[in-house]
Amino acid sequence: MAESRDKGRGRQRHPGVWGGLGGEGPVLSDWPVFIVLVACLTLIFSPVALRPLYLPEVGEIASRDVRADRDTLVEDRETTLARRQEASDAVPPVYDWDSGMMDPIIRHLVEALTWLQESRESLPEMELDVRRAEFDRRLEKEVAPRAFESLMAMSSLEPLMISVQDWLESHANDRVVSGPEVLMDQDRGAYVIHAIAEKVESRATGSEGLVDLNGMRRRLSLSANERLSDVPRGVRKWLLVEASALLRPNMVLNLAETKSRRQAAYDAVEPVYFQAKRGQILVREGAVVTEAVRRKIDALNRSVQADVTLYRVVGLALILVLFLSLARNFLLVTSPAFPRDRRTLYVLGAIVLVVSLLASVTLVVGQGVAEFFKWPSAYMVYLPHPALGSALASLTVGARVGLPGGALILGTLLSFLTALVSGGGLPLFVYHMVGSLVGGMRLRSCRARSDLLKAGVWIGVAQMATVPVVELLAGHSPGWEWLLGMGMALSGGLLAGLWGLALIPLLESVFDVTTDSRVLELASSDNPLLKELSLRTPGTYHHSVMMSNLAEAAAEAIGANPLLARIMALYHDIGKMKNPQYFVENQSGHNRHDQLSPSMSAKVIMAHVKNGVDLARQYRLGDPVLEAIQSHHGNSLLQYFYNKAQQLATRRGEVVSEEEFRYHGILPRSREAGILMLADAVEAAARTLSNPSPAQIEAMVRRLVAARVADGQLDDCRLTMAEIAGVEEAFTRVLTLGFYHHRIEYPDQVKARKLQQAKEAVAHDGRVSQQSRLTEAVRG
């Protein structure tokens, strides 16, 4: 049986509901997430941490000597860029010229006249209107009646075709551009004309010999009057309209070729360098900075920075990797209660990223405000609030495991990074650590949203008191500016409280984190699920309330979360609402299990765990309640129904499987869940006692707790033996002083109570047969 129990227990050791985002495993087992975290932090802190070298503006008085720190050949980028731009601008634009501009116009008109000539000859009897309509269709526009009549009046159209061809070919060498703006560009400088047909180039200057489209249309009109003077006026007008409509520019800018040539000229210019000797003074303190001097300092700075920027970024990233890795190992080695699930990694990572970004943005905004109001910007370093990180970590992670380690680690990391960003060194690191420690302490418990603002005030006051110490550590003499720094310190604390108000609901929603304030909402008597539980299953509700008192007292005794333990107890049996009459505390007279086989009764009883999980997910009760429902029976054995099944099987010569009568829940994974399992067993057993003495209550508590420990039900909840002893003492105290004090009972009440206690014992455990308990109750 022991082997079977171990197998059943081992099979259920799967990741609990608090590992819902990926299950159990080392906090940093997700290397991609870890790498992204380090990369984002490096990206956030690099621009400010890698402080730019001194670069005065042109016309400014140099505040110090600027010397070259080494022999170097530095590229003068401004001069190089200026020369390259000059070379690029000197390359003239390239225009493609097509001397066959008139060919498509000639072809269009000749084809139209040829068709009209051939149609007159082949179909002389065609009506004039029909012929005109067909002519219009071929031209895709309507021809003026007068022009068409004149065409039809000509005996032959061949002379007209020859005249049209001569007229248009006379303009074959004209160079037409798109508009007057192109002519203006060409007047400004030289350009290259690339003859497409001849594949030759020529260089030109100015717009002489060029014409835009409107000018070309006027040219066509003048030449038509000269060369087509013997053509009827209507026909001449029609020819001019057709030619003008088909006219296109034949000299177009070749943008790709122009860019290619200019880029080649740009690239052909060699860089310009200047040599700086080590120790050479580029500008002296008090001298006016000229454009040439500024270019040299800027070039030298870029040369130095090009060598060290990569090293600094890599160094910052390695520091982050080292710190986070050591922090992870420190927590896992020294804090067994720290959660190993991925959700904790995501929550802490999100807190670090958000608080880091807020710290950097706050510093930049504060410096901008100081510059606007002409305040000393050096005191804006007290405005960032890394204490927000430790406060959020304490509230979201530390509160549910009773451990401040995560808050301390985050506070140290964020204090270091913020001090690095601000350039304040060790004194500023001490300042931020004070605020982080206060934030972690003040938000160990948050029973109301206003507690966040109160914590912000405490953080601000603590930081404000630290400012004079920091200034003295930095070697600064007292001055009125200290008041400004203290004001910024208090403002930073208040900002931490305000940001906490905004971020806590976001963390609760995105990561499904259960904080004290969210737990308080579940404890409200207006909660619809608690109302339904009290109405549909009053016995179960009373049992849950009694359990919540036991669990809360035990949690307080060992330093666990008493509020969380109470909520877990209130909701742990909500699954019984589906079939309330199958549970003894809700029965009144008839026991429905009398008509069921032991195996079927066991399935009905054990189903309340699954039903409870479904309800918890439907009402979004959070992971702690889910764990309470899944683990309050663990994988323990329904002893009464198992014994009853064995008795029936013995008479039939069959074998009963113990696994069929074990709960399929998980083992408790938190201290609160372990307390809940013990409270469930103790409260149920205490109902069977009749006016017990304190010694009897103590013996009962120890016996039941020892049974759960021996069965391995508490193996995963990290309760130490000392804490279990504290739980036993708390249970005994509450049961002795609160629940079962001595009272006078009348004979009828005694008989009814014993009968009820016997039924309850049957449903919960049934280590003695049902018939014997009922008989004993009746005899009593």
C-alpha positions, 0 to 999 in steps of 0.5 A: 500500500505504501508503494501504491501511495508513493506512486499516486503521490509522485504522479501528481507532482506536476507544475502547479497552477502558479506555474501556469505560464510555462510550468516549473523550472529555474527562473532563468531557464528561458534563455531567450527571455533572459537575453531579451531582458539584458538587451532591453536594459542595455538599450535603455541605459547605454545612451545616458551611461555612455556620456558624450565627450566635451564638445563646445559650440561655435562662439562659446568660451571653452570651459577647459583645455582640450588636449589630444589624449594620444597620437592619432590621425583623425578624419575631418568629416565636415571637410570631407563631406563638404568636398564630396558634396562639391564634387557631386554638385559639379556633375551636370545633369544628364538629359536623354534626347530623342530625335524621333519625336515626330515619327509617331505623330506622322504615322498617326496622321498618315494612317488616318488619311490613308484609311479615308482615301482607301474607304472613298475608293473602295466604298464610294456609295457609303453615306457621308454620316456613316463614313464620318462616324467610322473616321471619328471612331478610328481617331477616338475623337470627333472631327469638326464637320467643316474639316471632314467635308473639306477632306472629302472634297479633295480629289486625292489625299496623297498630296496632303499626306506628303505635305503633312510629313514634310511639315512635321519632319521639319521639327525633328531636331527640335529639343522639347522639355516638359515646362518652363521650370526645366528651362530655368534649371538649365539656365543656371548651369551646364548639362549633358545632352545624350542623343539616344539614336546617335548614342553621343553626348554633348555638353550645353549651357543655357536654354538657347535652342530649347523649348517647352511644350507650349512653345513647341505648339506655337512653333507648330502653329506658325510652321503649319500656316507657312507649309500648309498654306494651300490646305483648307483652313478647317483641315489645317486646324484639324491637323494642328490639333491632332499633332499638338495632342500627341506632342511629348517632350523629347528631352527628359532628365535621366535621373538614374544616370545623373545620380550614378555619376554624382555618386561616383564623383562623391565616392572618388573624393579622398577623406581629409585628415588632420594629425593630432599629437598626444598632448596637443592643445586643440583649444585653451580654456577661455578661448573662443571656439571657432568652427575649425576648432569645433570640427577638430574636437568633434572629430577627435571625440568620434575617434575616441568614442568609436574605440570605446563605445562598443567596449562600454556597451559590452561591459554594461551588458556583461555587468547585467548578465553577471548581476542577474545570474548571481541574483537568481542563484542567490534567491534559489540557494538562500530562499527555498520559498522563492517561486521557480515558475516562469511567471515570476520571471516575466513579472520581475522582468517586466518590473525591471524594464518598466521602472528602468524606462521610467527612471531614464525618462524622469531624469531627462524630463527633470533636466528639461524642467530644470533648464526651463526654470533655470534651476541647478540641473545637478539636483534632478538626479534625486527625481528618478524612483527605482524604489518603485521596482522594489515596492512592486516586487514586494507587492506582487511576488514577495507578498505571496511567498512571504519573502523580501528577497526579490524586492531587495535584489530588484532594489539593488539592481535598479539603484545601481543602474539609476546611479549609473545613469545619473552619474552620481556614483556611490553616494547616489547609489546609497540614496536610491537603496534607502528608498528601495528598502523603504519601498520593499518594507512598506508594501509587504502588505497592501490592503487598500489602493491608498496604501500605495500612496502612503508608501510613496510618501514614506519613500519620499520622506526617507529619500528626503532625509537622505539627501543631506547625507548624500551631499556630504558624502559627495563633499558638497557644502550646505546651500539652498540648493539642498532644499531643491534636492530634498524637494525632488526626493519627495517628488520622486517618492510621490511619483513612485506611489502614483505610478504604483497605482497605475501599474498594479492593476496592469500587472494583475491583468496582464500576468494574472498576479494576485495581490492583497488588494485583489484578494480583498475584493474576493473577501467582500460579502458582496461577492456573487460566488460567496452569496451563492455558496451560502444560499445553496450550500449553507453547511459547506459555507459554514465549514469554509468560514470556520476553516478560514478562521483556523487558516488565518490564525495559523498563517499569522503564527508562522509568518505566512499571508493570513489574508491569502489563507483566509480567501483560499479557505473561503473558496476551496469547496465551491465545487460542492455547489453542483451536487450539494446534497451528496455532502454530509454537511448539506444533508438533512436526513436522507443520505444519497450515498446509500443508493450508490456503489462505493466507487460511484460515491467516490467519483461524486465526492472527488468531482467537487475538485474539478467543478471548483476549478471550473468555477474559479476559472469562470469567475477569474478568482486567481491562481491562489484559489485555484491552488486551494481547490486543487490541493486541499485534498492532495492525492489523499485516500477516501478511506471510508468508501475504500474500506466499504469497497474492500468489504464488498470485494472480499465477499465477491472475491474481487480486488479493489484498486486504491488509485480509484479512491484517491483524489487526483489533485496536486500536492500543496505548493505554498505554505498557505495551501499546506495550512489549508489542507491541515485546517480542512482535516482538523475542522471536519474532525473537530465536529465529531468531538463532544465537549472535548478538553483542551488535551483532547483537542491538542491530541486530535490536531497532532494526530491529524497533522502527523497523518498528513505528514506521514502520507507525504501530502506536505512534501512540496509546500515548504513547511518546516517542522517548526512551522508545522508545530506553530500551525498545530499550536494555532489550531489548538488555541483557536479550537479551544478558545473560539469554536468548541467552548463548553455549553449545556445540552439537553438530551434530545439535542445530544442525540441529534448532534451525535447522529449528525456528527456520525453522518459527517464522519461518514462523508469525510473519512469513514474509518469506522463503518457507516452502520456502526457509527449510526448505531452508536449514535442512536444508542447514545 
